[in-house]
Amino acid sequence: GRKAQNNQQLLSTLDPFHWPTYNYESPIFIHRRTSESHLYGIIHKISNVHLYTIDTEADRPTRRYPHSLPALIQIQAIHDENYSTVIIIEVQHLPPTSSSLFHSIQQLCQVIFSSSNKLMAWGDVKKELGPFEDFNLFDLSQVTNTLDLQKYFTKLWNQMHPHTSDCLARHQPVVDECISEDVLVCLVNSDDINDEFNPNDPVEDYNTCICPTEIRPYKATNAVWSLQKAVEFIFHQALDKTLTLNIWSCGLDFHLHTWQTHTDKRTRQSLIAYAMNDLFAPTNLYFHLNKTSSLSSNPTNPINLNTIQINAALDLPLFLILADSHAKYFPPVITTSSYKLITKAISGLQWYGRLPEIRRHQLCIQFNNQLHQQHAEQILNFTDFDEQSYYNWISHEHS
């Protein structure tokens, strides 16, 4: 179809949408094989998060199931602009509702879908979550603090890209200079009859718009942007939508053992990447919109960033903690009035075995520049530990 052709055209001309991997860890899957201790750790990890991006996926209709089958709830817990925790709830693989594990999953959802948190989505958050209400994971009435990024993006784009003068000139009122009561209509423009232009709201889209597509790609009243087109126009990247219609209830997590072949595994990996990008793209647009609206000092800006901190901590001392998997449930970012602490959990990390002295020294690295910290994360490799340099250092410390 046309959508598939447009998708392939984008993929062939633009770089694919990409969210840097250092901004997130592997997704956390929630289903009947998730341990309760793991759930408690996740709750602790996101306990200070108050901004979330939400998306959902449903199976495509089939002859057996003529209606879409709810399958996934994707959740991005945004610790700050540079770090997120991704949670994927596989609702067709949940434990029995009477089990303690199910109640623990409910506790996690209560933390996320609290009225004290802001929930964002590319579209209406409640409509997105509506088909999943029957699973009794959350109380939809508690979802009150929401942001429809799709509508807000459309509104802000139209405000910053007004109709051209030529387009508006077509709708200027015409003064009737005819004195005679006999008027002959020789030509009727049918487009004008169906004109949806609203003079009280001249920045909105309408069907007779003649603006270039580069500034006004939509030509209908109440049109809203697709996520793919927003990513294309803002980031000049292609958000692949090839996998939109799929069997999302197949069991994405390998621990569910619903796969049989390596092809099945690769397919699931592609679906996971797709599901995560459908979170990362709106979140990336959210921060872009916030910066744009801040620069324009738009008084109608509804976005309130009181719940998160973006650049407030850039001048604070920055500390990096490298730890083994025991720290995977620590909040990855903690910001106080006097410092910012980043915890990086690396599975399998351990002190150098033949150097017992180092165990008595606490690793504490301070970076005054965030770029330095990111660079250090990329180059710091414990397998490259220089034993002789360490002994030279320890000798100097005790001399």
N, C-alpha and C positions, 0 to 999 in steps of 0.2 A: 504494500500500500504506500500512499504518499508519505506517511510518517516514517516508515522504514527507509524510504529513499532519502528523505531529509536527514535522518539519523546517520546513514552511511556517508552522505555528502559532508556532514560536519566532521565525522571521524577522519575523513580523507584530507580535510583541509586545515584542521586545527589540532593542537596538542590535546591529549585527553585531560580531563579534569583530574587534579591531583591534590590531595591533602597530605602534607609532609608527615612521614611515619613517626618522627620524633614528637609529634603532637598527640599521640595516642598509643595505647598498648593493644594487644590482641583483644578482640571482643569477648565479652563474658556472656556465655549462653545460659539461659535459665530454662530448665525442663525437669523431667522426673528423675534424671540421673545427677542433678546438681546436689551437692552435699549441703546440709544445713549450716555447717561451720563456714563453708564458703559464702553462703548468703549473709551470715552475720558479719563476715569480713567486708563484704561489699557495702553493707549498710553503714559500717563504720567509715569506710573510705569516702563515701559520698555524703556524709552527715553534714558537711558544711557547704554543700552545693545548693544553689537556689536558682539556677538557670539551666533549663533542659530544652533540647530539640527532640521532637517526637516525629516518628513516621510509622506507617504500618504497611503490611503487604498481605494480599489475599490471593488464593489460587484462582486461576482463570476458570470461568464457567465451563463445565463439560456436560455431556449428555446425562451422566449419573448425578452430577451436582450442577443443576442449571443456574444456581446462584453462586456468587463468589464465596469461597470458604475462608474465613479469617485464619491467618497463619502466623504472622509475625508482628510483634511490637518492637520497633527499634527505638532505643533511647540513648541520647548523647548527654551525659552529665558533664557540664562545662565548668571545670575548676577555674580556669581563666582562659584568656584568648589563645594561649599556647599549649594548653593541655586539657584532654578530655578522657573520660571513661565511657566506653561503649557497651551497652547492655542489649542483648537480643533475647526476647522472651518468645519461645516456640510454643504457642498456645495449644497446638494440637498434640503436644507431647508432655502435657502437665501431669503431675501426680494426682491421685484421687483427692477430691476436695475435703475428705475427712482426715487426711494425713497431716502430721505435724509439719512435713515439708511444704505442703501447700499453704499452710498458715504462715510459714516463714516467708514464702514468696509473696503472700498478701502483705506482710509487714514491709518488705522491700518496696512494693508498689505504693503503700501508704506514705512512705517517706518521699517517694518521687512525685506522686500525684497529690501532694499537699497544697492547700490553698495559699500557703506561704511561699510557694515556688512559682516562678514564671515559666510557663510552658509555651514553646514556639513550634510552629509547623508551617510547611508550605501549603496553606489552606486553613480551613477552620479546624481548630484542635479538637473540639467536641465531636464534629462530624467524623474526623479521622478515627477517634477512639470509640465512637458509638457502636459499631459492629462487634466490639470486643467486651462490651459491658456485661454480656451474659456469662462471661467466664468468672465473674465475681472476684476479680483481682483488685479492683479499685472502685471508688464511689465517684461517679461522673459529676455528681453535684458539688464535689469538692474542687473540681477543676474550674476555677473562677478567674485566675490570673493568667490570661492567654494573650498571645500575639500572633495574628495571621500575617505571616511575612509576605505571602503572595499579594494580598491586598495592599499592604503597606508599601511594598516595592513598587507596585503599579502606580500608586498615588504619588510617591516621591519621584519616580521617573517622569511622570507626566508634568509635575511641577517644574522639574529641571529641564524638560524638553518641550516647551510650549509649541503650539501649532505655528506654522510659518505665517507670515503676513498674507501671502497669496491664499493660503487655506482659509484664514479668517475673513479675508475680503469677500469670499463667496457668500458670507452670511451677514454682510452689513445691511442694515435696513434701507430699503429703497423708498425715496420720497416720491409720492404719486403726484406728478405735475399735470396730469390730465384734467382739463376743466370740463370736458364734455362728459355727460353721463353714459354715453355710448362707448363701450370699451370692447375691442375685439381681441381675443386671445388667439394668437397665431401659432404659438409653440409652447408646449408644456414639457418641462423637464421632469421626468418621472422620479429622478433621483431627489429633486427638491421636495417632491410631495412626501417622500418617505424620510426626509432629513431628520436625523435625531439630534441635531445640534442644540445644545442648551446654552443660551446666552448668559445664564446666571452661573454657569460653571464651564467657562471656555477652555479649561485645560483637559477636560475629559475627552475620551475617544468618542468618535461618532462615525457613522457609516459612509458619509460623503467626504471624509478626510482625504486630502490630496498631498499630505506631507510625505517627504521621502521615507522609505521604509527604514532607513538608518536611524531615524529619530522617532518614528511612529510606526512600528511594525504591525500594530493592531488597528483595525478600522471598524470597530463595532462598539456600541455603547455597552458599558459594564464589562468590557473585555479584561481579563486578567492574564498575566504573563505565565507561561509555562516555566518550570524550573530550568529546563534545558536551554531555553532562549535567554533567560536572565543570566545564566552562567556564560553563554556565548557572548552576549553584549558587554558584560562587566569584566570578565576575566579573559575573554578571547580563548576559551577552552571548550572542549566538547564533552558534555556529560552523556555518556553512553546509555541509551534507553532500550537497547536490544532485548534485554531480559525482563522487561516490564511484565508481560503476560507469561506466567510460569507456574510451576507447582511448588509454591513456597513452603508447603507443609511437609515436604519430603524428609525433613530432619537434617538441618544444615550442620549441626555439630557432629563431628566424627564419633564422639562418645555415645551417640545414640545408635550407632552401628546399623544405620539404614542404607548404607552404601554397600556395593558388591564389587565394583571394579575401580581401577584407577581413574577411569573416565568419570565415574560417579563422583569421585573425590574432587577432581578438577572442576566439574560442574558446580559442586557445592562451594568451592573456593570462589568461583566467579560470582555466584549468587550472593555470597557474603560480602564481597567487595562492592557489588552493586548496592546492596542494602546499606552499607556504611556510607557510601558516597551520597546516597539520598538523605543522609543526616549532615554530612560535612558540607555539602553545597549550600543548603540554607543557612547553616551557621556561619560560613564564610561570608555570605551575602549580608548577614545580620551585622557583623563587625564592620563590613564595608559601608553599609547604610549608616551605622552609628557615626563613623568617622566623617562621612560625607555630610550628614545633617549637622554635625558639630561645627564643621568648617563653614557651612552656610548659615549657621545660627538661626535655624528655622524654628520659630516659636511654636509651631504646631507639632513638633516632634513628639510622638507619644512614647518613644523608647526611654526607659528609665534604667540606668545602669547602676543604681544603688546596690543591687544585689551582687555585682561582680566588680572586679578591679582590672583595668586594662593596662594603663601606663602609669598608675599612681606610684608603683613601687620601683620605677626604673632608677631612681636616685638612691634607693635603699641598699644597704649591704646585702649581697646575694650569696647564700650558702647552698652547696650541693652535697647531698648525702648519697653515697653509693652503698647499696646494701644487697644482701641475698634475697631469696624469695620470701623470707619472713616479713619483709617490709611491703609486700605487694598490697596489703590492706591499709597502709598508711595513706592519709591524704597526700597526693603528689605535690600539692602546692599549698603552703601556709604563709600568709602575709600578715605581719603585725605592723605596729607603728614604727618599729625600729629595725626590722629586717624582713627578708623574704627567704623562705626555706623550700628547696626543691628536693624531693626524695626520688631517687631512681632505683627501682628494684630490678636486679639482674639475676635471673634464675641460674643457679649453679655457681654463683660467685663465692669465692672463698679466699682466705688469706693464704699467702705463699707458704706451703707446708713446712719447709725447712727453716723458717725464720720465726721462731716462737716469740722473739722480742717484739715483733711488729704488732702482735695481738694486744699488747699492753698500751699501744698508742692509738688514739682516736683519730680517724681520718676526718679532717675538717678543711675543706677547700673553699676559699672565698673568692667570688668574682664580682667586680664592680660593674661589669658590662655583660649584658645578657648574651651578646654575640660571642663573647669569650666562653661563656658557660656552654653554649650550644656546640662550639668548636671543640671544647674539652670533652664533651660527651662522645663526639665522633672519633677522637684520636686516643682516648684513654683506654688502654688494653692491658689487662693484668697479666696476660701471658708474655708481654714484652718487659716484664719487671727486670730491672738491672740489679742483680745481686751485689755486685762489687760497689756500685754507687750507693746502695743501701748501707752496706757496711761502712763505707767512708762517711756517710751521713751520721750513722749511729755512733761511730767513734768520735766524731766531732761534737756530738751532743753530750757525750760523757767525759770529754777531755777537760 
